Amino acid sequence: MPSSSASSNPQQPEDIERAMGGAEEHVSQRLPPIDYDLDRFPYCIVWTPIPVLTWILPFIGHMGICMSNGVIRDFAGPYLVTEDRMAFGRPTRYLRLHPKNVEGGSYAWDEGVSKASVLYGTRMHNIFCDNCHSHVATALCNMQYKDSTSWNMIILCFWFFVCARYVGVCGFIKTWLPFLILLTVVVLLAVYF
């Protein structure tokens, strides 16, 4: 009897899954986990505060982009793109992206980041117009993330400020506490003097 019911329904769950796109495709859409302890952020843009500058303008900081294995690349200074160690310390915020938005997937993602890193390894750092945000924007343009080659540091700055997540409570405190202390001092000085 069990064999006749199996033969009357030729589509098993595995067959249905394959017909709808396959288990392999579904698995390939899953992103690798983020490892906060090792600072591994696969397919992410990461950010950390720059002392003094971020204390005054909390939306300005240092940005890097991660390879598919989570290793961070950041334009740290003139002719210098560091790997696996951000110039101003560990990331406090991150924005998770997805390789499905890149034609060519993971390979094209890594190639876009690598090409931007090679290019910025030959450039002079300019805090106002050719900086770490420009490096990340170039990587996104190289891979044509979301079919766009119009990424720039201004778009990234605001997109990141609005949409990024904190790595935890410590990331939030490291980002905002100096600004809040400075703001409190300014307000107190303005009120009492």
N, C-alpha and C positions, 0 to 999 in steps of 0.2 A: 504494500500500500504506500509506504513512504516514497518508493521509487517512482510510482505513477504520478504522485503529486509534484515531484520534482520535474518530471518530464512534461507535465501539463503546463508548468510555468518555466519556460526556457530562460528567462532573464533572472539571473541571480543578482544579489546586491552588487557584486563586483562588475557584472556586465552593465548594469545601470550606471554605475559610477564611471566606467570607461566611456559609455555613450554620452554622458553629460560633460565630458572634458577630461576624464581620467583622474585617478588618484595621484599619478605622478605630477600632473599640472597643479593640483590643489596643494600638494606638499611643497612644490617649488614656489608657491606664492607666500608661504610662511617665511617670516623674517627670523634670522638668528637672534637669540636673546642678547640683551645688553648686559654686560658684566661691569657693574659700577666699581667693584673692587680693583679690577685690572684696567679700568678706563678703556673698555672695548665697546664701541658704539657703532655696530655695523649699519651702513647706509644712513648715517646721521650727519647733520651739521652740528658742531659743538661750539660752545662759547664760554669764556671765562672773563671776569672783570680785569680791567687794567687799573692798577693802583693810581689814585688821585683822579685820573680822567673819568673813570666810572663812578667815583664818589661824587663828582660834580654833575655828570650827565649819565645817569644809570642805563640808558639805552645804547651807550657806546661801550664796546669791549673788544676782546680778541676772539677771532673766529677761526675755526678749522673745519675740515671735511674728512670724513672717515672712509676708508676702503671697505670692501665687502666683508673683510675679516675683522673690522672694527678698529684697525690701526689708524690713529689720527695723523693727518698731514696738515701743517699750518705754515703760512708765510710769516716767519718769525723776525725777519730783518733783512737788510740788504744782502741779496744773493744767497739767502738761506731759507730753505724749506725744511722744517724739522719733521721727524717721524717718531711717533709714539711718545712725545713729550712736548706739551704745549709751552709756548714761550712764557706765559704768565701764570702757570700752574694748572691744576686739574680742572676739567670742565665743571661748571656749575649749572649749565643749562644745555639742552639738546633739542633738536628738531628731527624727528624720524621721517625719513623719506622712503620711497619704495622703488626697487629696480624695475617693477612692472611699468613704470612711467618713463623708462629708457628703452629705446629700440636697441635690442641686443642684450638686454638684461644685465646680469652681474658683470659679464666680461666688459661690456661697454661702459658700465659704471666705473670699474677699476681703471680702464683705459683713459676715461675722461679726467679722473683725479690725477693719474700719473702724468698725463700730458700737461695739465695745468701746473703740477709741481715742478716738472722739468723746465717749463717756461719761466716760472717765477723764481727758480734757482738762478736765473740769468738777469734778474731785474733788481733795480734799486728800490728800496722800500720808501714810499711816500705816504705819510699818515693821512693826507687829505684826498689823494686821488688814485693811488695804486698801492693798496694795502692788503691785509689778510682777507677782508671782505671781497676784494677784487679777485683774489686767488680762488675763493670758493665760487664766486659768480662765473669765473672762467671755466672751472670744472663743470658746473651745471650747463654752461653753453656748449662745451665740448661734447657732453653726452646728450645734449638736446633734451634736457629734463622737461617733461610735459610738453614736448614738441616746441620748445622755445629756445631761441638763441639771444634773447633780450635780457638775460639776468644781469643785474648790476648791484653795486654795493648799497645803494639807497633802497632798492626793492628788498634785498636780503635783510637789511637792518630792520625795517619795519615789519616784514613778514616774520622774522625771527622773534622780535620783541613781543609781538602779539600772540604767536602760536607755539612758541617753544615751552618745554616743560623743564622743571627744576630736577636735578638729580636727587634731591631730597631736601629735608629741612636745612641741613648744613649749606647746601647750594643756595637756598633762598636767603639765609642769613648772610653768607659771604657776599652775595650780590647787593642786598639792600641795607644792611646795618650801617656801613660807613656813610652812605648817602643820608640815612635818617639821622645819624648823629650830627653830621655836618649841617643838615637842615635845622635841627633843634638848636644848635649853637647860633646859627644866623638869626633865627627867630628870637631867641633870648637876647642876643645883642641888640637887635632892632627894637625890642620892647623896653629894655632897661637902659639903653644909652641914646 
